[in-house]
Amino acid sequence: MRIHLLGTRGSLPTPGPQFARYGGNTSCVAIARDRQAPALFLDAGTGLANAASLVGNSPFRGTILLSHLHWDHIYGLPFFRPGDQDAAKVVVRLPAQGEPRALLDRVMSPPMFPISLGSLRGRWEVDAIETGVCEVEGFEVRAAEIPHKGGRMFGYRISDGTSAVAYLPDHSPTSLGPGPDGLGEYHSTAVDLADGVDLLIHDSQYTPEEFEQRPDWGHCSYEYPIKLAERCGVERTLLFHHDPGHDDDQLDAIGSHLPVSIELAVEGSIVDLGGGV
């Protein structure tokens, strides 16, 4: 399994040279089998516009699995060029909450935006995913609800039978209480998704000092995924969903004292799991 990080920023895209090393595009992760082009994307932030570099000029035929419907996770849908082709077939799946197509049409329609999903070429399907285990593009996907403000938020565990990655891009564990160390509860759904995975990709938007001022803003201190990874026996953790106010120098400062198995997610980087490519 090969993991492509196409967008690692949270909340708001951040262009500019001071954000170049870690990247300014919002959440999007592509997952591929061995030497194949990716057929599964996790979230559709502005990083989805980078997908053409992976898929090439071929029409995309696969699935975009959304964690939730906040702007920074869907900005990229109308700019997904491999999906805007006559022979494309794109399935967009989102946490069940009302009529799925109508929810996306509320954002992608005039006067808020001139292009709707129906305006794109190819065949676009939008449906709901429930919590539980299902098969998506040949991967086993476990979906579980994660606390985060403003609509349902799902975390995902993706497995190819050999390796597994857990994806929790936005997470507000303090919504369930302060937990044993004030960082939020290590609740059952987060633990189930992360337990023993090869790779954990997790919300780490705030420094501890920022978190003290924003404990109920819907995100984590970067200390939380470090503790979660320790509890769950995670092999490698990527701190993800970087705050739009954190430039490269600030992220360098955070990264300078992380444990060996904990890294900052970098836009454009690739992680191979399970002896793939």
N, C-alpha and C positions, 0 to 999 in steps of 0.2 A: 504494500500500500504506500502510495506517495502522496504527501500532503503539500499543497502549494498555498502559501500565504499571500493573497492578492490584496488584502486590506486589513490593517491591524489597528487603525485609529477608532476612537469612540466618539459618539455624539455629533461631531462636526468635522468635515474634511479640513485638513490644514496644509495648504500649499505653501511653498517657500523654502529657501535653502536651509533654514534652521530646523526643518523637519525632514530633510532629505534622507538621512541615514536609516531612520526607523520607519519612515513612510507617513504620508498624510491621508491616504485613502481609508474609508471606513469599511467595516467588517465584511470580509468575504474570504472563504477558504474553499479550495478545490481539492477533491479527493479522487485519485486515479488508481487503477489496478496496474501493477507492473509497468510495461512500456506503453500502455494505452493512453489516449487523451482522456481527461477527466469527463465523467458523465454525471458526477454529483457535485453540486456546489452547496455550501453551507452559508446562508445569508447572501444578500444582494446589495450590499453597500456600494459605494463608488468604486471599490476595488473590483467589482464585476466588470467594469469597463476594461480591465487588464486581461480579461479572459481570452481575447483573440490571440494573444501570444501563446496560449496553450492549445487552443482548439484549431487555430489556423483559419483558413478560408472555408473550411467545411461547415455545413449547417449543423448546429448543435442538436443532438437528440439525447435528452437526459432530463435530470431533475434538479430543481433549485429548492432546497429545504430551508424554510425560513424559521428562525428561532422566535421571532415576534415581528410586529409591524411598525415599530418606531422608524422614523425617517431614515436614520443612519444605517438601517439594515435593509432598506428597499430602494434607496436613491438610484441604484445602478440598473434597475430593470429595463427602463426604456433605452439604455445605452449599451445593451448587451448585443453587440453586432452579430455574433454567431447565431443568436436566436432570432434575429430579424432577417431571415432568409426564407425563400419559398419552401424549401424542403425541410426546414427546421421543425422539430417537435419538442416543445418545452413544457414540462410539468412543474408547476409551482405549488408546493405544499406548505400549508401554514397551520399553526395551532387552531383547533376547532373553536369557533366563537362567531356564530352568525354565518351568513352566506359568504363563502370565501371570495368569490369573484367580485361581489358587491363591495367588500371591504377594500380591495385593491383599487377598484374603480373610483372610490371616494377620493383617493389621492391622485391617481393618474387619470384626470379628466379636467376639461375646462371648467372654471377659469383658473384653477390652481396649476394646471399643466396642460400643454396643447396636445399631448400624445397619450392615448389610452392603450391598454394591452391589445384591444381589438384593432388598433391601427397598425400594429406590428405584423410583418409578414410571417408565414409559417403557421403552425398549429400550436396555440397556447392553451393549456388546460390549467385550471386553478381548482384545487380541492383541499380538504381539511385532513389533518392527521390528528389522531387521538393519542393519549399516553399508552404505553405498552410497547410491544416488539413487533416489527414488520420488516419486510424486505424492500429495499429501495436500490435499484440499479445494481443488483447482485451483492449488496452489502446487507448485513443484519443491522437494523437501526433500532435502538431503544430510546424512546422519547419519554421524558419525565418533566413535570411542571416544576419550575424554579421561581422563587419569589422575585418579582421585579415590577415596578409600578407601571400602570397604564396598559391593561390588556394582558392576555395570557402570554407567558414566556416559557418556552421549552428548552431544556438542555438535551443534548443528544450524545449517545454512545454509538460509535460506528465500528463494526468489526468485519473483517474479511475471513474470519475463521482461524487466522494466525496471529493477527495483531489487532489492537483496539485503540481508538482515540476518543476522548471525551471532550465535548465542546460546550462550554458554559460561558458565552460571551458577555452576558449581562446577568448580574446576580446580586440580590439584596438580602443576604442572610439575616441581617438585623431585623427584618420584617417578622421573623419568627422568634425574636428574642436576642439578648446580647451574647448568648453563648458563654462558654467557660472562660474566655479571655477578652470579652468585649468586642470581638470582631464579627460576631454573628454566630448563629447556630450551625453546627455541622450536622445538618438534618439528613434524613434518610434518602431523599431523592438525590441530593448532591453526592452523598457517599456511594450510593448504588451506581451512579454513572461513572464515578472516578475510580472505583475500587479496582486496583491492580492494572490499570491501563498502561500501555506503553507511552502514551502521550496525553497530557492534559492541557487544553487550551482554555484559559480562564480569565474572566474579568479581573482587572487589577488597576482600576482607573485612578485611585487616590493613594497619595502617600499617607502614612499614619497621622501626620499633622493635619492634612486636609480632611481625613476621615473623621477626626474629632469634631470638625465643624459641619460635616455633611453626612452623618450616620444614616439619615433617612432619605438620601437622594437617589437611592436605587442601585448603588454600586458598592464595590469592595475596596478596602485597603489591600495593597498588594501582599500584606502579611497573611491574609485569609487563604489564598490558594497555596501558599507555602505550607501552612499548617494542614490544610486539607490533603495535600499531596503526601505529607508525612503520615497522616492517619490511614491513608488508603493504599500505601505502598506503590505510589506512582513512580515510574522509571524516569520520566522527563516531563517538565512543566514549562509551558510558554506563557508568560504574563502578557495579556492581550487587552484590547480595547483601551489603548493609551489615551489619557486625557488630552483634549485639544490644546490645553495650555502648557503641556509638557514638551519642550523642544528637545533636540538631540542631547544637549549638554545635561539637561535635567534627567533624561532617561539614562544617560551614561552614569550619572551619580547614583541613581537607584541600582543599576546593574553592577556597580563596583563592589557591592557587599552582599550579593546574593549567593546562596549555596550553589555548589557545582551543578546540581541537577535542575536548577531553576534558571531560566533565561528570559530575556525580553524578546517578544515576537518582533520580527523584522519583515517589513513588506518586501516581497520578491524572493524570500527564502523558501527552501524546500526541505522537507523532512521525510526520509525514507524509513519505513517500519517493516520489520519482518523479512529482511533479506530480499526486498523488491529490486528495483532497478539499481 
